[in-house]
């Protein structure tokens, strides 16, 4: 099965949020 890794999830979500934030900032 697929194991859930909080670190991987947070990293993935973090990048998405960061990209969205940068787009809004600019």
MOHU-V497564 format. One record per backbone hydrogen bond with DSSP energy under -0.5 kcal/mol. NH is the residue of the N-H (numbers start at 0). CO is the residue of the C=O. If there is no record, write none. Layout:
NH,CO / NH,CO
This chain:
2,0 / 4,2 / 5,3 / 8,4 / 9,5 / 10,6 / 11,7 / 12,8 / 13,9 / 14,10 / 15,11 / 16,12 / 17,13 / 18,14 / 19,15 / 20,16 / 21,17 / 22,18 / 23,19 / 24,20 / 25,21
